[in-house]
């Protein structure tokens, strides 16, 4: 099936105006062509909610092959793209993403920090659990007015 559907026109459509670009993202996800992954990752920062949703679904179809690209997406200038990258890493529950997630536990945006915490919880492991305990002192993550003291 992959040979029957060319990737290049879909990549052009992905960058075009809505609504066709969301459909292109869906198709690119089904094809899971490595050439399309960077453009799908870039589309996580789109202003179009339909495209962001379609792109997220498409990236999940890549499975573990998308892990390193999603870790790089944690550095995206737009907070919404960083949050989506962390949420997708959570869905993959990839323990190899823990170091990249730890590096973004102090993100400037609370929604990104919350997504990173959720991803760390899914990934598990000692480093992730230590970071989760430390995040309890972040009132915007813990949902508390005052920081919680762990271990006392």
QUIHU-V625323 format. One line per field, one symbol per residue. burial: # if it has 9 or more other C-alpha atoms within 8 Angstrom, else .. A space follows every 10 residues. Layout:
BEGIN
burial->???
END
This chain:
BEGIN
burial->......#..# #.##.....# #########. .##..##.## ######.... ##.####### ###..##.## #.##.#..## ########## .###..##.# ##.##....# .######### ####...##. ###.#####. ##.#..#... ..
END
